[in-house]
Amino acid sequence: MNLQQLRYAVALAEELNFGRAALREGVRQPPFSQQIGRLEEELGVRLFDRTTRQVRLTPAGEAFVAEARVSLAHAELAAASARRAGRGEAGRLVIGFVGSATNVTLPRVLRRFRSRYPGVGVELRELTTAQQAEGLRQGLLDVGLLHAPLAGPAAEVLSTQTVSRELLLAALPRDHPLSRRTPLPASALAGEPFVLFPRRYGAGLHDQIMAVARAAGFEPRIVQEAVQMQTIVSLVAAGIGVSIVPESVARLRRGDVVFRPLSPATRVVTLDVTWRIGDSNPAVHNFRSLFPTRVG
């Protein structure tokens, strides 16, 4: 039994004429009649009573055709679902992101993605760059928003595209003696206690921050480590120390923390969308396509 036979049986039940039913299905009458006969032989019952003048459904035929219509409808739904998934319009997308991505980039892109692909279920996971890289490598994430460059085994199987560039800023308690200086010489932070995330959670950004300090002639004295940018800013507000953060973090708009541009001009930190090389999930391609191909 196959879907073609189900369609033929439904067509004959609705037309009650072999010639018209075959024409409707786009085949010649002899092959059409043979398929109906094979179906009845397989089932072991007659579905249609035939005379030279009339075709009628048997009770078995009525029961069979009712279920055949349901099966055909389900088959069409299955085919439509497969087509949507093949176009990336259905399915599931697991997105990893660093905390700073939520300030501008991620909300804007998510709005566009959910508007264009409402049939795709989105799962969001806030993770460090290193955690995302490993999650992507293991197939636990589909796409990530993190700070490149990447290192280790994950770098060999992942591809990245820069989606935004931003400066590094100094984060200080509002009542800090240096809080009124703008721009703030990076050298003025020498000797200050620092709050920073461990290098293992994001080597690229960590190294950029350390390079700013070293270029100013000092090694940061790290008194407290924290993983997420929001936690770092909260600890700065509590007076634990100062920090250097991407400028998007300044959009948190806390009254107890100030963010100051550094001088000399600091290097630019990037936010990058990252995915597995060769990933066949079309939803990943659709998500990536919402970012600009070139970022100034």
Secondary structure, DSSP 4 states (H G I P E B T S, - for coil): --HHHHHHHHHHHHH--HHHHHHHHTS-HHHHHHHHHHHHHHHTS-SEEE-SS-EEE-HHHHHHHHHHHHHHHHHHHHHHHHHHHHTTSSEEEEEEE-GGGGTTHHHHHHHHHHHH-TTEEEEEEE--HHHHHHHHHHTS-SEEEE-SPP-SGGGGTEEEEEEEEEEEEEEEETTSTTTT-SSEEGGGGTT-EEEE--GGG-HHHHHHHHHHHHHTT---EEEEE-SSHHHHHHHHHTTS-BEEEEGGGGGG--TTEEEEEEESPPPEEEEEEEEETT---HHHHHHHTTS-S---
